[in-house]
Amino acid sequence: MNFENSSIENKEVVDPKNEFVFCLNNGHIPGAVEIGKKFNLSEDFIKESVEKEFISCLNGGHISRAVEIKSWFKISEEFVNSSEVREAAKSCFIFKLNNGEFSFALKIKEIFKISEEFINSSEVQESAKNGFISKLRRDYNANIEIGKKFNLSEDFIKESVEKEFIS
């Protein structure tokens, strides 16, 4: 289904609840909102669907979509502070650290007020180390590729990276 510049006005919606969930699960938040309003879906149904997708986004490492959902649907602070959400946020945090996505990890830390105790845990420290090494390797490999394209020697690249890294 193509959502670009579309409106549900021009579509036949057979099952509004399924269409709402489909839009929500596929990141078309404005479409989900529009369907919810047009078909007067119950607050309970919307709340349950939104909360389920919010946790799913966190568990899948999709922090930007989780933040978008939180913004569009005004998810309660009570839910955001629930143990289920906090555990999903911690999992997302670890996932982002392991992948070297430190800016996203810091965003998660800020949004979900992840404790310093958790930040200092061995699990987080190990994930941060893994991510740090992974990011270094990616950047190093990217530098190698650039160096090859410009016929720079591998020794020059290694020495340059080491010099920059150590200084």
N, C-alpha and C positions, 0 to 999 in steps of 0.2 A: 504494500500500500504506500503510495507516495503522498507525503504530507506537505511538501513544499508549497507554500503560498496557497494552501487549501483551507477550506472551511467545511464544516459538516453540513452546511446548508445545501450543498450540491451533492451530497452523498445519501444513499439509502442506508440507514443504520438499522439492522435487523435486531440486534441484541445490544442495547446501550451499555449494559454492565460489562459485557465482554469487550466491547469497543473501547470503553473507558480503561479497562485493565490493559488492553493491547496498546493503547496510546501511552499509558503510564509506563509500561514495561519497555517500550521502545524509545523512550526519551522524548516523546512528543507531548510535553506537559501542557502547553496551551490547548492542544486538541482534547486532552483529557478534561481540562477545566471546562471547555466549551460543551462537551458532551454531558458532563455532570450538571451543568446549568440548564441546558436545553431540555434534557430528559428528566430533570428534577430528581436525580438519584439521591437516595437517602444519605444523610450525614453519616450514619453508622457504616454504610457500605463504603463510602468515599474514605472515611477515616481508616477503616480496616485495610482497604486496598493500598492506600497511601503509606501507612505505617509498614505494611509488609514489603512494599517496594523500596521504601527508605532503607530498611535493614538489609534487603537484598543488594542494594547498591553499595552499602558499606562493606558487606561480606565479599562482594566482587571487586572491591577496590575502586569503585566509581564515585569518588568523593564529590566531584563537580556536579554530577547528576543528583546526588543526595542533597547537596546544598540547594540546588535549584528546586527540588521537590519541597524541601523545608520552607523555602521562601514563598513559593506559589501557594502552598496549602496551609501555611501558618501552623505547622506542627507544634503541639504544646511542649513547653519546657519540661513538663512532667514526663512525657514520653521520651524526649531527647535525653533526659537524665536517668531513664530506666536502666536496669541492669542489662537487659537484652541489647539495647542500643549501645551502652557503654562497652560491652564485650565485642560487639560488631565493630565499633570505632577502634578499639584496641587491635583487633585483627587486621583492620584496614591499615592502621598505623604501622604495624609490623610488616605487612605486605609491601607498603610503600618504601619503608626503610630497606628491606631486602633487595628491592629493585633500584635502590639509589635515587629514589624520587623524594629527596629531602624537603623540597619546598612543599610538596603535598603532605608529607608527614607532619611538618610544622603547622600547616593549615589545620590538620586533623587535631593536633595537640591543642591548638588555640580554640577551635570551635567546640570541642568536647571536653575541654579543661582536663586533659589527661594529667594525672598526678606526677610529681617529680619522683615519687617512690616507684611508680611503674617505669618511668623514663630511665631510672637507675637500675632497673632489674637486669639480671643476667640475660634474659631473653631479648630484651630491647637492645642491650649493649652488643650482643652477638649479631643481631639483625643489622644494627648500624654499621658494624665492622664489615659484614658481608656486602651491604650496599655501597659502602665506601670503596671497597676493593673492586666491586663490579663497575662502579662509575669510573674509577681510575682506568680499568681495562678498556671500557668502551671509549673513553676519551683518548687513551693511548692508541687504540686501534684506529680511531678516526684520524688521529694525527699521522699515523703510519700511512694510511691511505692518501691523505693530502700530500705527505712527503713524497710518496711514490709518483703521484700525478705530476709533481714538480721536479722529479728526479733528484730528490734529496737523499743522501745516504741514510740507511737505517741507524748507523752509528751516530750520525749527527742528531737524528730525531731522539734516540735514546738518551744521549748526553743532554740535549736541550730539556727534555721532560724531567730528567733527574735533577738537573741544575735548578729548574723552576720549582720543582716540588720540594727540594731540600732547602732552598733559600727563602 
